[in-house]
C-alpha cells in the first residue's frame, strides 16, 4: 500500500474548504444551538470567564490538568475541532485523508496563518508539535506511541506515518488535547519547562497579554486571526477565585459571564439554576467525560494486599457519596469507563457491597488487627484529595468511614500545584481522591491511568497507583491498534473486568458538568469541547 492510496470517503469528511466545513458544522448543531448561533453577532466588549482552580500552565503541550485544558485553546489551536457528535471539522487543517491500511494520515494545512509573533505557520510546526506530544504529554504518549515520523513534503502538508493503526486518532487532534505550538519557540530545551507554556504564542483568536498569578489572565483580540471577522469580543479575561462562595457570588452578580465545570458550592447548584439571568448548559463536555475515583498507592506494602483494598471498598457507602457528598451531581458507575462512552461501557461489573463487618474480617485476615497501629487502630494512611469542594468532601467522608473499621486517615490539603507534585513526583500519599477525564476514547483518557508503561515519576495525571498487570497491558495495547470495532469493545470489556477484580482504584461517580452562563453571552458552546474551545464565536448580546 503506497502513501497515495487514500480512503476517499475519509478525505471528503475534511471538506473541500472552510465553506463546506461551515455548512457541515451548522447542520450538525442541535436545534437549541442553531438558535443560539443564529442572529447577527455584535463586535466588542470584554468577556470574563471563571476557571477553577488556577491552572498550573497555560498551554497543554506537556500537561493535561483540567484547568489548563480549559484555557489552552484560546491561543494555541489544533488541527481539528469537533461537533457534539465528535465528527471532525477543520481548524488548522482544512482537509485530511487516511490511507486504507490506517497507517498514514495526510493533512492539508490552512494557508496564510501566522503565529502571534508574525512568523508563518507551516508543516514544520505540526511535525515538531506532534513529536513533543508523543514525548511529554500524559495522554499523547499513548496517542502517538505508534507514530514513526511526520513527513512534511511541503509547507502546507503534514503526513503522520504510523507503525500500527490508531483507530481513534482523528478524534484526538483538538486544540486542548493536541495543541500545535511554534517550532521556533520549542525547538530547544524540554517542552514541559518552556517559558512559552506560561506566556503562549499561538495562531488562535486571542493574544496572551499577562498572567497575574492568583488573580487572572488577560487576552486581547487577535486582529489578524485567519477566521475573520472572529473573534467578536475585544478582550477575554480568565479569572481565578479560590473561594467557592465568592465564585457563586461573582456569577450571580454578573461579574463573570461564563463558568465551566459547575465551579460553585454543590449546595448552590439548584438555587442558581432558578435564576432567570443564568443558563445551565450541559453540552460541551462530550470531549471530557469526568469521573471521580479513589486511587491506591500500590507502593505502600499494606495496600499491596488485595484484601486490604477490598476492605476499604466495602467500608464505603457509594450511595452516600453520590447523594450526600456530591449532592446528587453525578451517577454511580461500577468501573473506569464513563457511561457517555456507551459502546465501551460495561454496566454489570461486580461492585463490592457496603459491608463494614466484612471489611473488618478482611483486615483481620490480612494481619491488620485492632491495636496493630496503636490504640484501637489497624492502620494509618495519608489521603490527598484534589483541591476542590467535591474532592475535599469525599476525603472527609472517607476519613469517617475508614475510622469505623480502624483505619486512621490524615487528609493532606494543598494548592493544585502542590497536589500534582505530591501525587506524581514525590509519591507522598497512600490514598488519592481524583477527578479524571475519560476524554473521547478509552485509549486516550483511560489507558494512561492503568498502563504499567505510563507509571513514570513526574508525569502528571498518569498511572498514579503504580498498577501493573501484564494482561491489562496486553488488552490496552491491543485495543489501541484494533480497527475492528467489535474486537476493540471486547478488549476494553475484559480490561474493565480485570480492574474491577484487582482494585488499583475505586471508581465512584460519573460527574455531572455544567457551564453556568449569563444569558446575554451567545455562541460559547458550539462543539464537543465547549468552553475548552477557542471562544472565537462567542459574543455578548443585549
N, C-alpha and C positions, 0 to 999 in steps of 0.2 A: 504493500500500500504506500503510495507516494504522498508527499505533503500536499499535492494538488488535488487529491481525491477527497472531496468535501461533501458533507451531507447538506444538500441544497435546502432542505426544509429548515434546518437549524440556521443556515445562513440568512434565510428570509425572515426569521424571527428578529434579526437585528434591524430590519427595516432598510429601505433604500436611503434613508437620511433622516434628519430631525423631523421633517414634516410628517412622515409616516409614523414615527415614534410618538409624536404629539397626539395624533389621532388615536393610536392604539392605547396610549396611556389614559386618555379621557374616557374612551369606551370601556376600559376595564374598571373604572371607578364605580362604586355603588351609587345609587340614586342620591343619597344624602350628601355624598362627597361631590358629585357633579353639581348639585345645587349650590354648595359652598364655593366651588371653584368658579362658577359662572358669575357674570357681572363684570364690571369694569374695575380692576384693581386701582387703588389710588396710591400715588407715589408719596413717600416722605414719612417722617415720624421716627420715633425710637421704639423698638420692640424689646421688652425686657423679659428674659427667660430665667426661671429659677431652677437651678440644678443642685441636688443634694446627694452625696456630700461634695465638697470641693474636690475636683479631680486631681490625681497625682501628676498628670501630664495632660497637655492639650492636643496631643497627636497620638493616634493609635498604631503607629508603625511597629511598636515593640511592646504594646500594652493592650489589655482588654478590660480594664476597670470600667464598670458601668457608667460612671460619671464622665470618663474620658470618651467612651463610645458616644455619649450624648452630645459632646462638644466638638469632636474632631472634624466632622464633615462640614463645618461652617467655613473652613479654609481649605482643607485638602479633600480632593474628590476621588472617586473610584472609577473603574472602567465602566461599571453598570450601576443602574438603580433598579428598583423592583416595585411592581404593583402589589396590591393587597394579596393577590393570589401567588406572589413570588415569581411572576413572569418577568424575565429580564427586559429592561428598557435602556436606551442609550444614555451614557453620561460622557466620560472621556473617550469611550469607544462608540462609534456611530454604526458599526456593523460587526458581526462576528460569525465565524464558521467553525464547525467541529468535524474533523475527519471521521470517516465511517468506523474506524477502529478505536475512536475515542482517545487517541494519543497525541493529537495536535489541535490546538485552539488558535485560530488566526483572528486577530483583532485589527480592524481598520480604525485608526485614531482620528480624533477630531482635529481639523486644521485651524490654524490661526489662534490657538490658545497660548497664552503666556502666563508664566509664573508671576506672582505679585511683585517680584523684583525686576520684571521686564524680560527675563530670559525666555526663549521659546520652549514650549513643552514638546518633547519628542519621544520616540520609542525607547531611547536610551534611559529615560526616566522610568518608564514602565519596567524595563528589564532589571534595572537596579533595585527598584522598589520591591518587585516580586522576590528577588534574591534576599532582601532584608527581611521580608515577612517569613520566608522559609527558615531563616536563621534565628530570628529574635521574637517573633510573635507567638504568644502562648497557644493560639489556635492555628496560626499559619504554619507552625512546624509540622502539624499533621496535614493540613490542607495541601501544602505544596511539597510534601515529603517525596512524592513521585516525580517531581519536576527535575528534568535533567539539564535543560537550558532554555533561555528565552532568546530566540533569534530576532534580529532587527534588520531585515533586508532593506528597509528604507526608514526615513524619519517618521513615517506615519503608519507603519505596520509592525506589529509585535506578534510573534508566534511562540506560544508556550508548548514545549515539547516534553512529553511525559514518558516515563518508563512503564507505567501501568495506568489504566484508566482511573479517572477521578469523577465518579458519576454525579457529584454534587457541585462541581467546580463553577458552573455558570451561575449558581446562586451564592457564591462566596466572594463576589467581587464588588461589594458595595463600598462606599467611601468610609463608613465607620469600621468595617471589617477588614478591608484590604486597601488602605489608602495609598495613593500614588504621591510620592514625595520627590522633591527636586534632587537629581543625582548630584548636581554641583554643590549642594549643601550637605550631602550624606555620603560622599564617596570616601571620606577619611574618618577613622575612628569607629567606635561602637555605636550602633543605631540607638541603643537604649540609653545612651549618655549624651546624645547630640543636643546641643543648646537649642536647635531649631524645634525640638519637641515642645518646648515651652514658649517659643516665640515663632510660631509656624509661618512658613511661606508656602502658599498653595496656589491652586488655579481657581478656587471656589468663589462664591458670590460675596464673601466678606473678607476684609483685610484685617489682620490682627494689629491692634494698637497698643494695648497694655494689659498686664495681669497684675492687679493689686491683690496680693495674697491675703486670704481671709475675707475678701470683700467681693471682687467682681473681675470679669474680663470684658474689655471693650473691643468691639469690631466696628469697622466702618464699611460702607457700601463700596464694592469694587466697581469703579466706573468703566472698567474695560472688560467686564465679565462677558464671556462668549455668548451667554444666553440673554442677550439684550431683549426687552428692557428690564429684565430682572437684574438684581433683586429690587424689590419695591420699597423696602424701608431704608432709611438713610443710615441708621445706626442700630447695632444689635448689642445689648448688654446682657451678660450672663451673670446673675447674682448668686452668691452663696450665703445662706442664712442658717447657721448651725442649730438654732433653737426651733423645734418643731412648731410650738405655739406661735412664734414670730413668723414662721413661714405661712401658717394658716392666715394670720392677720394680714400679711402683705398681699396674699392672693385675694382675700375678701375685700380689701380696700382698693384693689386695682393697681397697687404699686408694682406688681408683676403681672404679665398678661398670659404667660404660658408656664405651666409647671408639670413636667412629665414625671411618670413613676409614682404618682399619688404621694407627694412628699409632705404630707400633713399628718397630724396625730390620727391614728387609726380610728379613735373615737369620734373624730370630727367629720369623717367622710360623709355620713348621711346628712348631717346638718348643712354642710357646704353644698351638697348635691341639690338641696332645695332652694339655693339662692338663684334668683332669676337672672343675674348678670353672669353666671358661670355655666359652663358646659363641661360635663364629664365625658371625655372622648375615649372609648375603649379600643379603638383601632390604632394602628401604628406600632403594634407590639408583635406582629407576626414574624418579625425577624429576630425577636429576643427570646420569648417564652421562658420566663424566670421560674426557678424552683428554689425552695429553701430546704436545707439539709443539715444534719448533724454529722460531722466528719470526725473519724477517729485518727489519732496519730499512731500508726502501727509500729513506730519505733519505741513506743512505751511497752515494756515487757508484759505488763498486766493486760494491756489492750490487745496484745497479740493472741491472747486466748479467746477463741470464738465464744466460749461460754460467758465470758465477761461482757462481750459486746451484745450477746443475746440478752443477758440480764439487764443491761442498760436499756435495750429496746423495749423490753417488757415492763419496764418501770415508767414508760412514757405513755400517757393517755393522749393519743393523737387527736381525739375529738376535742379535748380541752385546748390543745394547741390551736386547732382550727377555729373553734367558736369563741374562745375566751382570749387567748393570747393574740390572735390575729383578727379579732372582731368579725370573723366570718369572711374575711377578704382573701379567700383562696379556697382551693379544692384539695381534699386529701387524695394522694396518689400512692400506689404501692411501690414504685421503683423510680429509676432515674430519668425516665422519659416523660416529658410533658404531654398531656392529652391532645394538645393542638397539633402535635406531630402524629396524627391519628394512625397513619399506616405503620408506624413503628411501636405504637403504644400497646403494652400488654396489661389489660386491666385486672387480670386474675392472678397476679403474682402473690405468693404466700407472704402474709404480713403477720409477724408475731403479735399475739393479742396482749392487751394490757393485763398484766398479772404479776403484781409485786411479790406475791408469795413465791411464785416460780423464779422470779429474779433472785430472791434470797437463797433459794435452793441451788441455783446455778452458781452463785458466788461461793457458797459453801463447798460445792463440788470442785470449784477451781482453786480452793485453798485460801480464799479471801474471807476468812471467818470474822465474826464480830470481835473487835479488840485488836485485830492484827495491825491496824494503823493507829492504835492508841485509843483510849476511852472505849466507846462502843462502835468505833469506825472500822470499816473493812479496807478502805482505800481513799486516798486523796488525789484529786485531779484538778488541773488548771483548765478553765474553759475560756476561749477567746471568741466573742461574738463579733460579727460585722457591726460596725458602729452606726447603727440606725435603730429606730424605735422597735421594729419587729425583731431584729437580732437581739437587742437588749431584753425585751420582754420574754423572748424564747429562752434566753440564758437564765433569767430569774426563775422561770417555771422549772427548767431543768435542775437548777440548784435545789429547789424544794422537792422535786420528785425523786432525785437521787439520794437526797438526805434520808428519805424514808427507808431506803434499803442499805443504809450505812456507808454511802459514798459522799464524802465532803467535797464540794465543788467551790473553787475560788474563781471568781469572774474577773478577768483582766479587761479593763476599759482603756481605750486609747483612741487617738485620731486615726483617720483612714490610712495614712502613710505608715504609721507605726504598726497598725493592724496587718497590713500587707507584709511588712518586713518580719513581724513576729511569726507569721504562719509560714512564709515561703523561703525566707532566708535564715532566720535564727532557729526556726523549728521549735520555738519555745511555747508549746501548747500540748495539751492532751486531747481536748475536745474543741471543736471548731463549728460555730453556727455560721453558715454561709448562705448567700443568695447567689446562685449561678445561672447563667443563661444557657439554655439548650440550643440557642440560635435557631437556624433554619434547617439544620440537618444534624443527626446524631454524631456523625464523624467529626464535624467541626466543633459542636458545643459540648458533647458528652465524652467522646473518646479521650480528650485531654485530661479528664478527671480520674480515669481508671486505667489508662495505658501505662505500663511499667516504664516504658521508654520516655514518658513525659514526667517522670519523677526527677526533678533537677533543682537543686538549691538555687534560690534567687529568681526562678521563673514564676511570675505571679499567675494565679488562677489556673494552676495546673493540678497534677496529682498530689494534692496536699497530704493525703493519708499515707503515701508511700506504698500503696496497694500493688501487689504483683501476683498475677495468676497467669501462667503460660497459656492456658486455654482461653482466657479472656483476651489476652493479647492476640492470639490467633484469630478469634472471631472478629475482633475490632479491625484487625489488619485485612482480613478477608472482605468484610463489609465495605471497607474504604475503597476497594477497587472493583467491587462486584457490579456489573452493569445489568445483570438480571434482577429486576426489582423484587421478584418473589424470593429469590435466594438471599438477597440482601436483607429483606424483612425477617427471614428465618434466622439469619446470623445475629441480628440485633435482639430478637426474642430470646435466643439462647443465652446471649450475653447478659440480658436482664435477669434471667433465672440464676446465673452464677452469682451476680451481685446480690440478689435477694438472699442467697444462701450464705455468702461469705461475709456480708455486712461490713464492708470497709467504711460505710456511712449509712445513715438512715434518712431517706427522703421523706420529708414531712408534707409539704404543700406545693401545688402549682399556684403561684400567686396571681391575684387579680392586679392589673395595672391600668391606670387611667392617666390621661393628660387633662389637667384642670385648666380650662382656657377661658379667657374673657370672651364674651360673645362677639365683641367687635373685631376680634382677630380672625381672619379668614385665610384659607389656603395653607394652613400649617401642617395638616395631616393628610398627605396625598399618596402615601405609599406604605410599604410594609415596615419601614424603619421609622416612620412617624417623626417625632422631634429630633431623632438622631440623624435625620436627613439634613439637607443644607439650608432649609427655610428660605430658599430663593424666591419661592412663590408666595410667601406669607405677606399679608398686607393688613392695614388697620382701617376698618370701615367706621361708619358713623354709629 
